Amino acid sequence: MSHLEEIKEKWRRFIAYLNEKKIIQAADKTYTFTWNLFLIIIVLIVLGGCLAAGAGAGFLASLVKNEPVRAYSTMKDNIYNYEETSTMYFDKDQLMGKLRADLDRQEVPLKDISPFVKDAVISTEDQYFYEHDGIVPKAIIRAMLQEVTGSETRSGGSTLTQQLIKNQILTNEVSFDRKAKEILLALRLEHLFTKEQILEAYLNIVPFGRNSSGRNVAGIQAAAQGVFGVDADKLNLPQAAFLAGMPQNPFVYSPFTNQGKVKKDITYGTNRMKTVLNRMLTNGAITPEQYDKALKYNVRKHFVTKKESSYEKYPYLSIEVERRSADILARIAAKKDGKNYLKLNQKTKDEYRQNAYVQLRQKGLKIHTTINKKIYEEMEETAKNKYLFGSSHLVRVKNDKGKWINVQQPQEVGSILIENKTGAIISFVGGRDYNREQLNHATQALRQNGSTMKPLLAYAPAIEEGKVQPGYIIPDTPLSIGAYNPKNYDDRFHGLLSARTALAKSYNIPALRSFMKANRADAFNRLEKMGFSSITDEDRGSVSVAIGGLTNGVTVEENTNAFSTFANQGKFVDAYLIEKIEDKKGKVIYKHQTKPVPVYSPQTSYLVLDMMRDVLKPGGTASRIPRSLNFYADWAGKTGTSSEYKDSWFVATNPNVTLGVWHGYDKPDTIPMGQRQVSQTLWTAFANDAYRYAPSLMAPKHRFSMPSGIVRKEICGISGKLPSDLCRSAGLVTTDLFNVKYAPNSSDNSLDTGLYVIADGRKYKASESTPREFTQKGVLIDDALFNGVDVKKISGGENSDHLLPKTNLPENGKTPDTVSGLSAKGGKLTWSDSGESDVIGYRVYYSATGKGPFKKIGSLTSDKTSSSAPSGVLYVTAVDISGKESAPSQKVTSGKTAGGTNKPGSDDKKAEEPPAGKKPKDPPSQIGDKKTPKKPAN
């Protein structure tokens, strides 16, 4: 038997034995029972798991049953809809700074973020970021168990994706409902977006504490700039690690206080940075060498120093940009809603503006302005120069507690520079110190504009209607308008003046007369077309408005902008500061469009400009300005002061720009004598500032171009009509510009020749009874033109001795009083002025000895009270316009008389004396007499 067969036999016997003893049957039963039990347990476990899973799924489904399935566009809008600070720019896209916001955030694409930042954030916040699908189940289970058991150790279960969902779509509440939605939306987000998109969004929304200005910051770009002063793509390893650790507890780890100062102890932040570096090393994101080097980095040394915000550096400008931008956005929103913003009630307007401010603070808009950075900064610096201003005033004001206190009130300034053709505001000065006074004196302060109103309201409307032309004569004579009796600034009247001269010298009465010639309603309508927005019904009924007496006043911007109308050939171009507004992606949502509004004809505009040129010429009220400028331009302008010298102005325009300046006190007060031309000093300084950085803009080579329809004509300067032969012979011919439609076409007839006398310092036409010895021959002027005042030449206002009124001197009806104060010394005879209004001259009588007859030896006009005195006895009489003569004066002796006496009145009884009131025979004259014709010349 072989060995194999032997083994088989033994196995057979063993089985037979087991069967004999019934062991196999028992084992088989045990096996069957055990296996069936195992299968039952497995089935129960599977069923339990399914039941639990089903219950969990059902519970989860019940939590999110109302959560809609969000589309890609919806998710995108939600994720990228984060608050971002809007940015302001000077012209030519030069950065100005950020608008005010509760949070400083600057969006940045992922490609412009340092790789160190990405690695640091992922290593610290979500090391499986590139592996999971939005959630990490074991992390969620662990977090839930910790929540259920109340464990003090919390490891956190949120991925970057979940954190993004929580910050941008859901709230921060702690609930299963919110957590379930977070899980669902995280899975949805991962399905719709790439990892790079998710990481980019996260890095732009996460908070990073405070920056060096003490402001709250969010997003890696704002954090990089605000903490280390570099862009996000320039952050090195330790800087990236420091910032990446901050989101866990931003204000604990932030190195800055809310005042923008570096904390004394930054240990929390540096320890957190070390933790981040360690995790980066553990995850293999950096090498041990990089790790060791980064630990030695002095973070404090590289914190950025405090930076001035745009509101600190450019307060007036930043506030103005914000205000105007909000107004633009409010109008756009109202238009989208089908509403006219201007017709809305104030409450609705405020609602639109409030929403606009929210947009400015949260939507990351890009606001481009017209402001020239260098010119603006230079003018701001000039406004801070205290030596350009006069003295402060002590005024009483209420303090915060409502008590009256005395404080020093410094002089203030408002100025604006506008480009004529476009209306772009190149620069402005809002004031000297924003911290002292927040009112923008260039764009918001309302002040009376004084005589700068004259070209706008007094002359331009009258010129447009043909009622006045530059060469027309306007009397500067006493004027009463009801109870209103206007005066000139020098309290004098200046006779007959051309409109040109009256404007150049800024006389009030001719301006008022010009205004009253025009259609008043039309004049005010034109003023409103030129941008004046504060005209009241009271103003429309007042004459004094023509010389600047506004009820509410006008801003520097509006007043200056109106002057540019003349430079634009009569078309008003509204000034603007916001060039365009873009959204954060660069899409233009607003672009300014210039819309000229016709106000005056080109002819009227040029004539007004030409008149205003004379303001800056010798004799004009701003004649000193041209020699103070560092450049030449064809300027036309107007000075102005309000009543009691509480406001001082100068506004001038050239073919390119218009520059206006106001100077005064915030609380209106009289500007001291000697400081009333500070506005001109400031205007010159600002003009020179602008020329320094924009010479071609400030000093155009071309002059204002004269339009067709303008002619230059010779006129008789006394009447404004075509010159007559007599006008030429009198030397009164001048030339001036006219709108051809209103040029003079008739000759002057206001002049004549005749005899005149002088009485009471004035000249009057001689009458038939006037003694010819006191008359002179001259040119007589129409009484209607003269109007009772001395006549002045049109050119320069000098006295014209040969121009006389055709006015008869009124008599006082009595014989002149005896002349007094007679004295003879050193061969000269003097006496006192008669003082009577109708006395036209004096007669001098002489006797060699005082005993013989007295003879008339001289006749002198009333403006003379002395003559030569020959040796002998003399006396004087006064003669009136009708020829009545006074009694002889007291006699005086000059030198030694023939009788040896030198006492006055030694031989009165024998003297030749005419009886009082009788006309003596005329003796041969020796003193002050001249031959006169028997009859007046025609």
HUSULBEL-V811618 format. One record per run of one state. SS is the DSSP state (h for helix, s for strand, l for the rest). FROM is the first residue (numbers start at 0). LEN is the number of residues. If there is no record, write none. Layout:
((SS	FROM	LEN) (SS	FROM	LEN))
This chain:
((l	0	2) (h	2	19) (l	21	1) (h	22	42) (l	64	7) (h	71	8) (l	79	4) (s	83	1) (l	84	2) (s	86	3) (l	89	1) (h	90	3) (l	93	1) (s	94	4) (l	98	4) (s	102	3) (l	105	4) (h	109	3) (l	112	2) (h	114	11) (l	125	11) (h	136	13) (l	149	10) (h	159	9) (l	168	7) (h	175	17) (l	192	2) (h	194	11) (l	205	1) (s	206	4) (l	210	5) (s	215	3) (l	218	1) (h	219	9) (l	228	3) (h	231	3) (l	234	2) (h	236	8) (l	244	1) (h	245	8) (l	253	2) (s	255	1) (l	256	5) (s	261	1) (l	262	4) (h	266	16) (l	282	5) (h	287	8) (l	295	4) (h	299	3) (l	302	7) (h	309	4) (l	313	1) (h	314	22) (l	336	4) (h	340	3) (l	343	2) (h	345	17) (s	362	1) (l	363	2) (s	365	4) (l	369	3) (h	372	11) (l	383	2) (h	385	3) (l	388	4) (s	392	6) (l	398	5) (s	403	6) (l	409	1) (s	410	9) (l	419	4) (s	423	6) (l	429	17) (s	446	1) (l	447	2) (h	449	15) (l	464	8) (s	472	4) (l	476	4) (s	480	1) (l	481	2) (s	483	1) (l	484	10) (s	494	4) (h	498	6) (l	504	3) (h	507	10) (l	517	2) (h	519	10) (l	529	7) (h	536	4) (l	540	3) (h	543	4) (l	547	6) (s	553	1) (l	554	1) (h	555	12) (l	567	3) (s	570	2) (l	572	3) (s	575	1) (l	576	1) (s	577	5) (l	582	5) (s	587	4) (l	591	5) (s	596	2) (l	598	3) (h	601	15) (l	616	9) (h	625	3) (l	628	7) (s	635	6) (l	641	1) (h	642	3) (l	645	1) (s	646	7) (l	653	3) (s	656	9) (l	665	12) (h	677	16) (l	693	1) (h	694	4) (l	698	11) (s	709	7) (l	716	5) (s	721	1) (l	722	2) (h	724	5) (l	729	3) (s	732	7) (h	739	3) (l	742	4) (s	746	1) (l	747	3) (s	750	9) (l	759	2) (s	761	4) (l	765	6) (h	771	3) (l	774	1) (s	775	6) (l	781	1) (h	782	4) (l	786	5) (s	791	1) (l	792	6) (s	798	1) (l	799	3) (s	802	3) (l	805	2) (s	807	1) (l	808	14) (s	822	3) (l	825	2) (s	827	3) (l	830	8) (s	838	9) (l	847	7) (s	854	7) (l	861	4) (s	865	3) (l	868	3) (s	871	9) (l	880	4) (s	884	1) (l	885	6) (s	891	3) (l	894	13) (h	907	3) (l	910	16) (s	926	1) (l	927	11))
